[in-house]
Amino acid sequence: LQYRQQKRRTRILSISVRSMTLLGIIIFVFAFFYIGMIPGSLNGGQAPQLLIEDGSGVNGVPNLAIVFNTPKQTSNTVYWGLGNSSSTLSDAKPSKQHVFALNNLQPDTKYWYQVDTGQKTYFSTPPVNGKPLHFAVGSDAHFGAGDSRNDLTAKMLTQIADPTNNYNMFFSLGDLVEYGFNDIDWQEALKAMSSTTSVIPTKYAVGNHDTLLGGLNRYEYYCDPKEMALQSGTQLWQRIDVGNI
């Protein structure tokens, strides 16, 4: 009788272990797909952004990059310059991610750029040679969080983009989104940011929420693509020089 009871307990324990193992595998596979540890679609960042590259150009002004994404692989052209002068940049081959470098810019100068047949967008480079540098800093917008105040974030972004306030640069210091694995959060964030980041040279830093469960790849893809030039840093740490600052 004791033997039969022990055998029964062993069988029950074995079934329990198998059931828990199977449940764990199901949860793990579900998490992979739902949370995005397996790369999913990247549909954010379709509006152009003006991102700051690592280092500095020959005139003491950071090089910039016009960055945007398209749902399908396309070949795009960017026209840019100052006044009536114009230069042309084109994709080397069709791609979903588009990075166009603007190098060796003049300081304290108003430039424009145009993507394909779109409208001209104007921006100004920061001053050097001892002139004041006026920059904005923000963080922890947490797009996608239930208690995020997107209305207040929008007001701040409008103030930064207003040319009468004369901001030269904008630094976003992390936790832009609530869940880095969720592409919908990135879509919402980049769409909201674009009205400012399209006209004010911008640099993103990464926060812990941005990196959650595979989110780091999305941060790098959207906010600091590997096609952007590096002088001394990496995608995760960089030095930016503006004149003697």
Secondary structure per residue as TSV (DSSP state, phi and psi in degrees):
chain	resnum	aa	ss	phi	psi
A	1	L	-	360.0	-44.1
A	2	Q	H	-62.9	-38.2
A	3	Y	H	-63.5	-44.5
A	4	R	H	-64.6	-38.2
A	5	Q	H	-65.5	-42.0
A	6	Q	H	-65.0	-40.6
A	7	K	H	-64.9	-37.9
A	8	R	H	-65.8	-44.0
A	9	R	H	-62.5	-39.2
A	10	T	H	-63.0	-41.0
A	11	R	H	-65.9	-42.4
A	12	I	H	-62.8	-43.2
A	13	L	H	-62.5	-41.6
A	14	S	H	-63.3	-43.4
A	15	I	H	-64.2	-39.6
A	16	S	H	-64.0	-43.9
A	17	V	H	-62.8	-43.8
A	18	R	H	-62.4	-42.2
A	19	S	H	-64.0	-44.3
A	20	M	H	-65.1	-38.2
A	21	T	H	-63.6	-45.3
A	22	L	H	-62.8	-42.7
A	23	L	H	-62.4	-40.9
A	24	G	H	-63.0	-40.6
A	25	I	H	-63.5	-43.4
A	26	I	H	-61.4	-46.3
A	27	I	H	-63.3	-40.7
A	28	F	H	-63.8	-45.9
A	29	V	H	-64.7	-42.8
A	30	F	H	-60.3	-44.1
A	31	A	H	-62.8	-38.1
A	32	F	H	-56.2	-46.8
A	33	F	H	-79.5	-41.6
A	34	Y	H	-72.6	-42.9
A	35	I	H	-83.7	-19.6
A	36	G	T	95.4	17.7
A	37	M	S	-67.4	-27.5
A	38	I	S	-87.5	123.8
A	39	P	-	-53.0	130.5
A	40	G	-	-109.2	-166.3
A	41	S	-	-67.7	150.6
A	42	L	-	-121.5	100.3
A	43	N	-	-117.4	6.9
A	44	G	-	-89.9	176.3
A	45	G	-	66.5	36.1
A	46	Q	-	-81.5	-21.4
A	47	A	S	-83.7	140.9
A	48	P	-	-62.2	140.5
A	49	Q	E	-122.2	150.4
A	50	L	E	-106.8	95.5
A	51	L	E	-101.7	144.9
A	52	I	E	-85.8	132.4
A	53	E	-	-91.3	164.0
A	54	D	S	-64.3	138.6
A	55	G	B	90.8	-144.0
A	56	S	-	-159.6	154.5
A	57	G	-	-83.5	-179.8
A	58	V	T	-67.1	-19.9
A	59	N	T	-97.5	11.3
A	60	G	S	83.9	8.0
A	61	V	S	-109.8	135.7
A	62	P	-	-58.5	139.7
A	63	N	-	-67.9	150.0
A	64	L	E	-120.3	165.8
A	65	A	E	-140.3	132.1
A	66	I	E	-86.7	118.9
A	67	V	E	-125.1	131.4
A	68	F	E	-157.4	165.0
A	69	N	E	-123.8	155.2
A	70	T	E	-128.3	147.0
A	71	P	E	-59.8	-32.9
A	72	K	E	-120.9	163.4
A	73	Q	E	-68.0	123.2
A	74	T	E	-136.7	161.9
A	75	S	-	-109.6	124.2
A	76	N	-	-123.2	161.0
A	77	T	E	-128.4	137.2
A	78	V	E	-116.4	129.8
A	79	Y	E	-106.8	136.7
A	80	W	E	-152.5	160.1
A	81	G	E	167.6	-161.6
A	82	L	S	-135.3	141.4
A	83	G	T	61.0	-129.1
A	84	N	T	-94.4	-3.5
A	85	S	-	-79.2	149.9
A	86	S	-	-147.2	139.7
A	87	S	E	-121.9	157.2
A	88	T	E	-124.2	134.6
A	89	L	E	-126.6	136.8
A	90	S	E	-134.4	151.3
A	91	D	-	-62.0	138.7
A	92	A	S	-70.0	-30.4
A	93	K	S	-156.6	160.8
A	94	P	-	-58.0	139.1
A	95	S	E	-156.3	161.5
A	96	K	E	-86.6	-26.4
A	97	Q	E	-107.0	134.7
A	98	H	E	-128.2	123.0
A	99	V	E	-130.6	118.3
A	100	F	E	-121.3	117.3
A	101	A	E	-84.3	136.0
A	102	L	E	-113.9	103.8
A	103	N	-	-106.9	153.3
A	104	N	S	54.2	50.1
A	105	L	-	-73.7	154.8
A	106	Q	-	-81.0	142.9
A	107	P	T	-72.1	152.7
A	108	D	T	50.3	47.4
A	109	T	-	-130.3	142.4
A	110	K	E	-91.6	121.0
A	111	Y	E	-114.9	171.0
A	112	W	E	-138.6	157.5
A	113	Y	E	-143.6	157.5
A	114	Q	E	-144.3	127.7
A	115	V	E	-94.9	116.5
A	116	D	T	54.7	-122.0
A	117	T	T	-101.5	16.8
A	118	G	S	-73.1	-178.4
A	119	Q	-	-79.0	156.7
A	120	K	-	-71.0	137.5
A	121	T	E	-115.6	132.1
A	122	Y	E	-105.6	142.9
A	123	F	E	-147.7	161.5
A	124	S	E	-122.4	144.0
A	125	T	-	-86.1	154.4
A	126	P	-	-71.8	155.9
A	127	P	-	-79.7	163.2
A	128	V	-	-133.4	-162.3
A	129	N	T	57.9	44.1
A	130	G	T	85.8	-4.4
A	131	K	-	-75.9	150.6
A	132	P	-	-61.4	141.6
A	133	L	-	-104.0	122.3
A	134	H	-	-109.5	108.0
A	135	F	E	-129.4	155.1
A	136	A	E	-108.7	147.4
A	137	V	E	-131.2	134.2
A	138	G	E	-145.4	161.4
A	139	S	-	-161.3	169.1
A	140	D	-	58.9	44.9
A	141	A	-	-70.7	-32.2
A	142	H	-	52.3	50.0
A	143	F	B	-58.6	132.6
A	144	G	T	103.6	-15.3
A	145	A	-	-79.7	146.8
A	146	G	T	-64.8	-28.1
A	147	D	T	-107.4	14.4
A	148	S	-	-70.3	145.1
A	149	R	-	-102.5	77.8
A	150	N	H	-64.1	-26.9
A	151	D	H	-66.2	-40.1
A	152	L	H	-72.7	-37.5
A	153	T	H	-59.3	-42.1
A	154	A	H	-61.5	-40.1
A	155	K	H	-64.7	-41.9
A	156	M	H	-62.7	-44.4
A	157	L	H	-64.1	-37.8
A	158	T	H	-63.5	-41.4
A	159	Q	H	-63.5	-42.2
A	160	I	H	-65.8	-38.2
A	161	A	H	-78.0	-18.5
A	162	D	-	-63.0	117.1
A	163	P	G	-61.8	-22.9
A	164	T	G	-69.3	-18.6
A	165	N	G	-87.9	-10.8
A	166	N	-	57.6	45.6
A	167	Y	-	-79.8	132.0
A	168	N	-	-90.4	-32.2
A	169	M	E	-149.4	160.3
A	170	F	E	-136.2	127.7
A	171	F	E	-115.8	123.1
A	172	S	E	-103.3	117.3
A	173	L	-	-99.3	26.6
A	174	G	S	112.6	165.1
A	175	D	-	54.0	46.9
A	176	L	-	-64.9	-36.8
A	177	V	B	-119.5	161.6
A	178	E	S	-78.3	-43.7
A	179	Y	-	-127.1	106.5
A	180	G	T	-62.2	-23.1
A	181	F	T	-79.1	-13.8
A	182	N	-	-95.3	108.3
A	183	D	H	-64.4	-27.1
A	184	I	H	-63.4	-37.2
A	185	D	H	-62.1	-43.1
A	186	W	H	-64.7	-40.9
A	187	Q	H	-59.2	-46.6
A	188	E	H	-62.4	-45.0
A	189	A	H	-65.0	-49.4
A	190	L	H	-68.6	-32.6
A	191	K	H	-64.9	-43.3
A	192	A	H	-67.7	-38.5
A	193	M	H	-73.4	-25.8
A	194	S	H	-61.8	-30.6
A	195	S	H	-62.5	-27.3
A	196	T	H	-96.4	-45.8
A	197	T	H	-72.6	-10.6
A	198	S	T	-81.4	-17.3
A	199	V	T	-123.1	-15.3
A	200	I	S	-117.0	121.5
A	201	P	-	-52.9	128.0
A	202	T	E	-128.6	143.7
A	203	K	E	-129.7	129.1
A	204	Y	E	-99.1	137.6
A	205	A	-	-105.0	162.3
A	206	V	-	-103.2	139.9
A	207	G	-	-111.2	170.0
A	208	N	T	-64.8	-34.6
A	209	H	T	-67.0	-34.7
A	210	D	T	-63.9	-28.0
A	211	T	T	-94.5	-2.3
A	212	L	G	-53.9	124.1
A	213	L	G	48.1	59.2
A	214	G	G	92.8	0.5
A	215	G	H	-67.7	-23.5
A	216	L	H	-57.6	-39.8
A	217	N	H	-61.4	-37.8
A	218	R	H	-70.1	-40.7
A	219	Y	H	-57.2	-49.0
A	220	E	H	-63.5	-39.8
A	221	Y	H	-65.8	-43.6
A	222	Y	H	-85.6	-38.8
A	223	C	H	-106.3	-19.5
A	224	D	S	-155.9	70.1
A	225	P	-	-57.4	149.7
A	226	K	T	-65.3	-17.0
A	227	E	T	-75.6	-14.3
A	228	M	S	-72.3	137.9
A	229	A	-	-68.8	145.6
A	230	L	-	-121.5	131.4
A	231	Q	S	-97.2	-40.1
A	232	S	S	-144.1	-11.9
A	233	G	-	-106.5	-157.1
A	234	T	-	-132.8	-174.0
A	235	Q	S	-67.1	-17.9
A	236	L	S	-108.6	-13.9
A	237	W	-	-146.9	139.0
A	238	Q	-	-148.9	158.4
A	239	R	-	-116.1	132.2
A	240	I	B	-122.2	125.6
A	241	D	-	-111.7	130.2
A	242	V	-	-122.1	100.1
A	243	G	T	59.6	-123.6
A	244	N	T	-97.9	17.3
A	245	I	-	-106.9	360.0
